[in-house]
């Protein structure tokens, strides 16, 4: 998706290199992590040479998104140029073509080449707004908020690092760190990623320099005398959550712990192209917004800084012409990009095994923004010494809205960053305030009970730490929003269960087969292949709305209105089990293993899992997607319950004509308590209509699809049943569950 795109144009047409022929221009070059950045005069043609004087080609991408290697590059109208993906080496020189200008020698370093401690010790960072210098000379905008006078420190300290506006010094700005950790005696440091806000450098989402800058931020802040224990934690939700995963994987020595909420595991395959179908909803719009915000002085607070005389902020805009427009690349890159491991750079699952500090991770199954697939990377956190994972149904902000999650989050920071016995009594007023702001209902949020303190004030730090570490590492909250003691939709769980790992060791992969007349049965089909063992539908994404959130509604509200329409029998297939004889709890991914035939060479599939309740209502559980031409499963990463696609171009293949083909569609991770008397429903249709803000770039036109269910070609769904879970609360109201719309059940979908 993100190729080695350098925003400045390339030139090899023999231009004079700027200025009179033979004249020398000044070239101020800096070596960084895998790149060289420089400033000079506009329109100067340059080439990069190694220590032996050999020209080093660099990569550009043409308008058709094809990669090419060129020997010469030209500075942009601001005189800037960034050369990305330069091999590690010493004494590179940038030389003017057609002139005698050349830079001082610079070194290009790798992700494991770090400055000496003196580099960090020499920087002085105080209270308030300022700048921090990274190893390649880039100045990052930062804002420090201390809980008291600097002389009363040192203070336990946490960092929020992202491309939003964490460095914005406006007092009205509210972030998770300022509101929560800051209010509990922590110093907080907001830092803008390079190429964002008032920070210097150019912006390419999730390139190595952003991770390495994170390393430098951690080490510089930890070296300050006002930081307790010379160690820091990292906090944040969404963007900063992902940024801390990249940072922590570089192993800064003075990083004590991280607490990511609402991160993602695979930005390309599970978020931007789920099942190989482009997500044009939130995912792409978010990337587009990041590109837009990275433009020079795009945000109001940066304009105010410059208008107020901030010369550093103004100077830091010089390289913004070299920003990489990631959003423009998404359309052109429908397959997992392998050049320079760019696909992996968007997939934390591929590098979080490098993280070696305590980690508190929160993920919501129905996260309307990052998609709820994050639990998939939990097994990769294999080197984390103390891992605490909270998984729950609900939306992007669920970890903040639920007081019991927020309490454990603060306990985690107090234990691993502050190294103090936890005391969360000061958060009592925040629980309802934060939840009320999120769900848009302060009165309902005010009914949330304040969680009891887990530790007495006489508990020693050592005993408190031992008690905290004695808890099971995986906590699953069920029926979030369905607490029977509160109003429907209030962010409190009906019940919870703890487990030793994820995926759960207790999981029983249970198969239900597609049967005749829309049945879903545990009995294997016996009928031979023929007309009476196939079902057909017209795949038409226009048959339902693209999204189900009603315009003007907010998906975070207590009970937002959804237009969650039942599928029509002409445009979908529906299969339902008999009423369950006993409570059935599921946790994990599911796999729809289908035999399909289409009138076209390709078709898009959506498989949706719901609960048909005894009261005639139907509750959404989870969905999954597949573009059939990208059906190749990655055997090394996949399991019986979770088919993960390669999404490599070489693996793509059209559907064979007039022939049934096996495909596996992952039903994204979920946890749900199906009550006795409920039925499990599986719906197969074109993508769309089952998510609040995700929408898809579907194939043109319609396709006539068939699904086989014979003894030779048995289509089935495999689901993650967890035996022995006691469901202690009644069936929730409809609607009530966070992130799970509820509607009247229509057996024929009419």
N, C-alpha and C positions, 0 to 999 in steps of 0.2 A: 504494500500500500504506500509506504513512504520509501521511494527510491532515493538514491544519492543525488537528489535534486539540488542544484546550486542555483539560487534565484538569478544571479547575474548571467547574462547571455555569454555564449562562447564565441570565439572568433578565431579564424585561421586564414583570414583573407589577405594577410600581408599588410595590414594597416600600420601606420607609423608608430603606434604605441603611445601616442599622446605627446604633445609639445613638438617643437622643431626636431627634425631628424638628428639623432645623435645626442640630444639633450638628456639630462638625467632628472628624473623625478624622485622625490623622497618616497620611500616605501617603509612604513612602520608595521612590521610583521610580528605576530605572536604565535608561538607554538602551543598547541593545546592537546587535549585528549583526542587523538585520531584526526586532528584538523589543524589547519593554519588559517588564521584570520588576519586581515590587514586593512590599513587605510592608506590611501594615496590620493592622486588626482583623479577626477572623473575620466572615464573612457580610456584608461591606460591598459594596453595589452601586456600581459605578464605570463611568465612560465615559472614553474616550480622545479628547482634542481636539487638533487641530493648532494651528499658530501663529495662525491666524485665528479660532480658537474654534469651528471646525466639528467636529462629532462624526465620528470615524473608525470605521466598522464594522470589527469583527474576526471572524475565522472560528471557527466551532465545528462539530463533527460530531455529528449526532444518533445515537441508538442503532441506526439503520439504515445508518449510515456515509454519510449524505447531508450535504453541506456546506451550511451556511447562514451568512449574514452577520448579526451582531447588533450593536446599538448599546451594549448594557450587559452587563457581566460582574460576577460576584460572587466575592469572595475565598473561599478554602477555609477549612477549620476551623483551619488554622495562620495564617490571615490573609494567605496568599500568592496571587499571580496572575501568570501569564506570558501576555503577548499576543504571539503569533507572527505572522510574515509581515506585519509593519507596514512600510508604504512608507518609504523613506529620506527623512528630513526633520529639520528643526531645531525646537526649542522645542515639543515635544509636552508636554501637561499631562494628568495623570490627575486627574479630578474626581469627587468623591463625589456620587452621586445622592440627593437628599433631604437633603443636608447641605452644609456649607460647606468641607469638607476638600478640599485639592488639593495636588498634588505640586509640587516645584520643576520648572522646565522641563528636559526631557531631549532629547537628540539621538539619532535612530536612524540608524545608519551602514550602509554597504554593505560588501561583501566586499573592496573595494579601498580603503577608507578606514582608514588605519593611524595609530596614534599616532606622535608624534615620538620620536626616539631617546632623549631624556631620560627618557621613561616607563620604558624598559627599564634604562637606566643607573642609575636611582635605586633599583632593587630590589636587595637584598643577599641572596644565596642562599648558604648554607654547606653544610658536610658534614652528612649525616644527614637526618632527617625534617623537613619544614616545609611552607610554603604559598607559592604563587606567585600574584600578582594579575594577572588579565587586564584588558583595556581597559574592560569594563563593570562592574568591581568584583568579579567572581566570584573566589573563592579556590580554587585547585586544589591538591590534595594532591600532594606530591612527595617523593621520597627520593633523596638524592644519595650515591653511594658513590665515594670517591676511592681511587686505588691507593696512596696514600701521604699523608703530612702535607700539609695545604693549602699550607704555606709552601714545599714542594718542587715545587709546580706551576710553570707551568701544565701541564695534562694534555690530551691529545686526548680529546674527549668525544662520547658518543653518548647519544641519548634514546630511551627506549621509552615510547610514549604510547598508552594504550588504556583500555577500560572494564573490563578484568580487575582485577588488583590490583598494578600495577607500583610503586605508592607504598607498598605494605605494608612496614613497616620490620622485620618479623620476620626475623631472620637466617637462618631455615631456608628462606625463600622462594627458589626457584630460577627465574630467567628467563634467556632467551637472552643478554641484555646482561650480566647479572651473572656468569653462568657462563663465557661465552666472551670477549666484548670486555673485560669487567672484568678477566679473568684475564690479559689481554695488555697491561696498562698503560694502559687507557682509564678515564677517569672515566665513570660511568654515571648517568643520571638517569631514574628511573621516575616517570611522571606519570599520574594518573588523569583521564580525560575528565570534563567537568562532568556532575554528576548520578550519578557512580559513586564507589564507595569513600567517602573522606572529603571528596571535592571538593564545592564548592558548585554551585548552579544546579540546574535540572531536566534530565531526560534525554529527549531525542528522538533516536533513532539517526540519525546522519549529517545532522543539520541544519547549516546554515551556521556557527552559533556554535562547533560542535565543531572545524571546520576552522580558523576564525579564532583560537580558543584555541590551536590548534597553532602558528600563526604567532607568537602572543605567547609561548608556551613557548620556541620556538626562539630568538627574539630576546632574551628575558630571560636564558636560560642562556648564550647566546653572549656577553652583555655582562659576565659574571662574570670577575674577574681570574684565576681558577684554570683557565680554559678556554684551551687552546692556540690561538693564532691568531684568537681570538674568532670561531670557527666551529664548528659541530657537525654530526654526522651523525645519522640516524635508523635504528634497527634493530628487528627483530621479525618474528614469524611469526604469520600469521592475522590476528587483530583488530588488533594494532599495525601489521601490514603494510598493511592497508587504511587505517588512520588516517594513516599517513605519506603515502599517495597524496593524500588530501584536504588534508593540511597542505602538501605540496610544491607542489600546484597553486595555492596562494596566494602562492607565490614569496617566502618570507622571505629577506631579503638575506644573512643569515649562515648559511643552510643550505648545507653543503658537498656533501652526498651522501645518498642514501637506499639502503637494502638490504632491500626487501620480499620476504619468503618466504611463499608460500601465500596470496596475495591473490585477489580475484575481479574479473572485468571487468564483470559486470552482475548485481547482486544480485537484481533482480526477475525478469527474463526468463530468466536462465540458472541461477539458484540456487533461488529461492523458488517460481518457476512455470516450471520447465524445459519447453519446448514447450507452455506454457499449462496444464500439469497441476500442481496444488499438490504441492510436496514437503513432506510432513508428517514426514519423517524428521529428519535432523540439522538442516537449514536452519531449519525452523520451531521446533524445540526449542531451537536456539541463541538465536534472537530472544526466545523466551519466557524463557529463562534470563537474558538481559540485562535484560529488564523486571523480573524477580524480584530480581536483584541490585541494581538501582537503587533499590529500596525503602529507606526510612530504616533505617540500622543493620542491614541484612539480613545482612551478612557478619561473621564472628567478629572479624576484625581491627579493623573500625570500632567494634564494641561495646567492644573492649578499649581503644581510643583514648579513647572517651568516659568509660568507667569509670575510666580513668587520669587524667582531668582535662583532656582536650583540648577546650577550649571552642569552638575554631574548628570542629572536626569536628561537634560537637553543633549549633552555629549553622547549619552548612552543610546540615543536614537540612530547613531551613525550607521550601525550594521543592520538595521531593520529591513533595508532593501534586499538583504540576503536571506530573509525568512523563507522557509520552505512551505508552500501552500498545500498542506497535507490533504485538505478537503478536496482539492482539485484532482488529487491522485486516486481517490477512492473509486471513482467511476471507471478509471482506466486500469485498475488492478483487481480483477475479480478472483484471482487465485493467490494463494499464500505466497508472499514474496520471500525468496530465499537469498537474494543478493545481499551481501554484508550482514546476513542473519537478521534482516529487517523485520521479517515476520516474528522471529523470536523476541525482538526488542519490544514488540507490542504484546508479548505474552509473558507476564510475570511467572506463570506456571513453569516456564523453562529456566528460571534463575533463582526462585525463592529458596531453593535448596542451599543457597549460599548464606542465607540469613542465620545468624548464630546468637541472637539476643532474644530475651523474653518477648512474646508477641501476644497481643490481645486483639483478635479478629472478630468482626461482626459482619454477617451477611444476611440479607433478606431474600427469600426464595422468589418473590414476585417483584423484585426491584425494578421499577418502571424505567429506570435510566440505564444501569449497567447490566441488567438482565438476570441477576440471581444465579449465575453460573460459577460464582467465586468459590463455592465449597469444593469444586473440583481440584483446586490447587492445595487443599489442606494436606493431603499425603506428601506433597513435595516439601512441606515445611519440616523436613526430617531432622534438620540440625538445630532447630529451635530448642533451647534447653527447657523452657517452660512455656507451653502453648495453651492458650485459652481461646476456644472458638465458640461463639454464640450464633446459632442459626435459628431463624424465625420467619414465619410468614409476614408479609407486609411490604412496605414501600422503602424507597431509598434512604429515608431518614429514620427508619424504625428504631435503630440503636440509640438514637438520641431521645426519642419519644417515650420509650419504655423505662420507667424509673429503676427497675431491678437491673437492667443492662447498664444504665448510666452509673449506678452505684458501684458495680463491679469494675467498671472502667476506671473510676476514680480510685478505688482500692488498689487496683493494679499500678497506677501511676505513683501512688503514695508508697507502695512497697518497693517497686523496682527503680524508680527515679529518685524520689525523696528519701527512700530508705527509712521510713517512719511507720509506726503502727497506724493503720488506717483509722481515720475519723471522718465520716461523711455527714455528720450532723449538720454541718454548715450548708449542705446541699438541699435541705428539706424544702426550702422555698423555691429552688430552681426546678425541681421535678415537674411540678404543675405548670410553671411558667414556660419552660421549654416545650413541653407537650402541647400546651395550649396554643403556642405560636405555630407549631407544626400542623395541628389538626384543625386550627381555626375555630376552636370552641373552648374558651377559657373556663367556662362554667363546668363543662363535662370533664375537662382535664383536672379541675380542682377536686374532683371526687377520687382521683388516683390515690391509693394509700401510700404513705411514706414507708419505704422499706425499713425494717428494723436494723439497727446497727449489728454488724457481724462480730465486732471486736470491742471489748471493754477497754477503758482507758488504762487499766493496770496491766493489760497484756503486753508483754515485751515484744520488741520488734522481731526477734528471732522466733518466738512462738507464733506470732501473727503470720509471719512468712511461711512457716511450716504448715500452719492450718490452711492458708490460701493454696499452697502448692499441693495439698492433700485432695483438693477437689478434682473430679474427673475433667479431662481436658476439653470435652465436647458437651455443650449444653444446647438442647433443642427445646424451644418454646413452641407449644402447640396452641392453635386457636387464638392467636394474637388478635385482639379486638373483640373476642368472644368471652371475656371474663363474665360469668353469670352475675357477679355482684355489681357490675358497672353498666353504664349505658352502652349499647352496641357501637362498636367502632372506636372506643377508647383504647389507647395502646397499652393493654395489659393482657397477658396470656391466660388462657383457661387452665392449663396445667403445663408442666415441664418434665423433662427426663434427661438424665445425664448418661454419657457413654464414654467409652475408653478411646475411641478413634472414629474417624470418618474416612471412607465409608464405614458404616457400622459393622462390627464383627458379627453381630447377631442377624444380619440381613439374610433373608431367604428369598432368592430370586424366584418369583411365582409367575407362572404362565397362564394367561387366559387366551383362548383361541377365538378368532372370528368365526361365528356360526351362522346358520340360516336365519332369515327373518330378523336380522339385527340383534342376534344374541351374542353374548360374550360368555364363553364357558370354559371351565377347566378341563373339559374332555376333548381330546384330540379329534379332529374331523375324520370321518370314515368314508365320505363320499368320494367317488372318482372324479377326475377332472371333467368338467362339462359345463353347460349353460347354467345348471342349477347349483353350481359351486363357485360362481363368480358374482360379484356385485359391481355395478357401474354408476358413475356420476359424471356430471360436467364440471370440470374445474374452471371456475370463473371467479377471480378475485373481486369483481364488481358486484357479486351477489350479496355482499354484506359491507358495512362501513369499513374503512381502513383501520380505524381505531374505535375503541368503545367508550372512551371518556367523553362525556357531553361537553360541547364547547362552552367555555366560561367556568367550568368546574376545575378544581385543583385535586389531583390524585392523592395528595397528602391529607386532605380534609377528613373529618371523622367519618362521614358517610357521603362521599362524592357520588353524583349521579352518573350511572353508566348506561349507555345504549348497547347492552350486550345482547345481540340478537341471536335467536336460535337459528341453526342452519336449516336451509330448505332441503327437502329430500332429493330435489333435482341436482343440487350442487354440493352434496356432502353424503358421506356414509356414516351411520351411527350404529354402535354396538353397545348393548347394555347387559350387565350380569343379572342374575336373579338377586333378590334381596339377600344381603349378607346375613348369615346365621349368627355371627358374632362380631364384636368390635374388631376392626382391622386397621392397624397403624402402618404407615409407609414412610420411609425416610431414604432419600437418595434419588438417583436418576432412573428413568425407565427407558425401555427400548421397544419401539414398534417395529417388528420384523415382518415386513409385508412382501408379498409377491404382486407386482403391478405390471400392467400393460397400458400403453397410451396410444392415442391416435397420432401423436406427434413424437419427435425425437427427444423431447424434453418436457418435463412438467414439474411444477412446484407443489410440494406437499406440506400441509400443516396437520399435526396430530395433537388433539387437545383432550386432556383428561379432566373429567368432572365427577362430582358426587351428586347422584340423584337421591334426594332425601325422602324419608317416609312421609313428610308433610307436603309432598308435591312440588317442592322447590328444587332448584339445581344450583350447586356452588362450583365456581371455577376453581381448578386446582393448578394445572400447569399445561404448557404447550411445548412443541418442538417443531423443527422445520427441516426441509430438505429440498434442494434442487437436484433432481434425479441424475443429471449428467455429472454431478460431483459426488456421487454415492460411494466412492472408494473409502473404505474404513481403514483407519490406521490401527493395524493389529497390535502394535506394541503398546499403544496408549489405551486401547479399548478393552471393555469387559463385557460380560453377558448383559449387564444392565446399562452400560454406557457406551454406545457406539460413537467414537470421535473420528471425524473425517480428516483425511490428509489435506484436502482442498488444494492439491498441487495440480498445475496445469497438465502435467504429463499423465496424471491419473484420470483426467476427465474423459468421459465417453458418452456418446448418445445412447438412448434406449434402443435396443434392437426392435425392428418392425415385427408386429404380429407375434410377439413372444413375451411371455411373463418373465420378469426380471426380479431377483431378490434385492430389496433395499432395506436399510436399517435407519430409522429416524429416532434420534435421541429426544426423549421427553426430558426437558431440563430438570435439574435437581429440585426436589420439593420435600416437604414433610406434611402429612395430612392424616387426621384421625377420622376414618370412615366408621360411622356408628352402625351397630347391628340394625338391620332393617333398611339401610341405605343400599344403593346400587352403584356400581362403578360403570361410568360411561366413557367410551372412546369415540371421538369424532374425527373423521378424515375429510379434509377439504382443501381449498386453495388458501394460501396465507392471508391473514387479516381478520380483524373484527374481535379478536380475543385479548388484545393488549391495550392498555390505556393510551400510550404514546408511541409505541413501536409500530412502524408501517414498513412496507416492503416494495422493492422494485421487482414486480412480478414479470413473468414472461408475457409477451404480447399475445392477445387473443385468448381462446379457450382450448381446452383439451378434453377429449373423451377418455376417461380413465376407467380401468377395471382393476379390481382387487380379487385375487384368487383365495379360496379357503377350502381346498380339497385335501385329501389325504396325501397326495403327492406334493401339493403346493400349499402348506398350512400357514396362513398368515396369523400372527399372534401379537400380543403385547406382553412384555415381561416387566413386572413391577416389584419394587423393593419392600417386601413385607417384613415388619419387625415384630416377632412374637413376644408375648409377655409384657407388653406395655399396657398399663391400666389407665383407661380413660376415665378420669374422675369427675368430669363435668358433663352437663347435658348438651344436647345438640344446640349450637349457637343460633341466635336469631338470624333472620334473612332479610336484609344484609347485616353483617356484623364483622366478618373476618377481614382484616386489613389486607388489601391487595387482591382480594378474592370476591369478585362480584357475584351476586346471587339473582336468579330469575325464576319465573314460573317454568316448570318442566313441561315441554311439549314433546310427547313421545315420537311423533312423526316429524318434528321439527317444522311444523307448519305455522 
